[in-house]
């Protein structure tokens, strides 16, 4: 989160709310803005500026960085789908958890390995927090929110099995699946929670 929604080399890409740059249909932007704006309101935090445009990282559909949420234009077109909602929830969670990506050098991690070691736990925390965000913003049950986030991670796993690259700071998607399962053991055996993309994936 900072990330940075997000990681998945899936055709998804993050969206958010508050300020826009770059051409995107107004209806699509409004859908993104609604989700991010509602999340900010529910948690009582200041509005999160949103920028819709290109991202330099390969494999990243969206990124929370520098106090702003950057989203690829292609995902805004699917802002109302559960998969994109999960991506938004993940990225907004970086903001809510006060995550910020720090560049290499200076007082920051000195190597890419050091940076990844610090970033990976943040990505896992943002997945779990994202389940809560989906609950509160969409008013879904915890089980429904968990399954939506799980589907998002499954899509990332499928993309990676086809040769897709990891987004910076993320572990393999199947590791993210296993971590989420450990955090929500009550929902792991419910219908829809199977993850053949990551088999064998033992129950937590």
C-alpha positions, 0 to 999 in steps of 0.5 A: 500500500504505502503500497500500493493497491496494489501488486496484482498484475491483474487487469485491475487497478486502483481507484480513489477519491478527492482529486483527479488528473487525466481524462477519464469518464466522469461516471467512472471517476464518480464511482471511485470517488464515492468509494474512497470518499465514503471510506474517509468519512466512515473512518473520520479522516481527511479526504484522500486526493486521487490522481488517475494516470499512469504508474511507473511500476510494472505490475502495479494497478494503483498506488498510495504514495505521497499522501495521494492515491494514484490509479490507472485509467483502465481500472476506473472503468470497472470501479463498481466491480467487486474486484476493483472495490477490493483493490480500492479497499487495499489501497485505502487501507495503506492510508488508514494504517499510515503506511508510506513508501519510503525510497531507498537511500538516506535514512530509508532501507539501503537495499531492495531486500531491506525495503521489501522486508519492511514493505511486505508486512504492510501489504499483508496488513492492508489486505486484512484491513481491506476486509474491514473497509469493505464491510464498513463502506459496502455494508457487507458481512465479514464473510462476504468482504473476506471472499471478495478480497480472496477473489482479488488475490486469486486473480493475482495468483492466476496472473502470476502463474501466467508469468505476470510480475510481482508489484513492488513490495508484494510477496507472491499472491499465494502467500497473501492468500495464506496470510489472509486465511490465517487471519480469518479462520472462521471463513476459510471453510465456507463455500467459495473459499477454495483457492485451486490457484494456490493448491495445496493451500492448507486451512489455517 
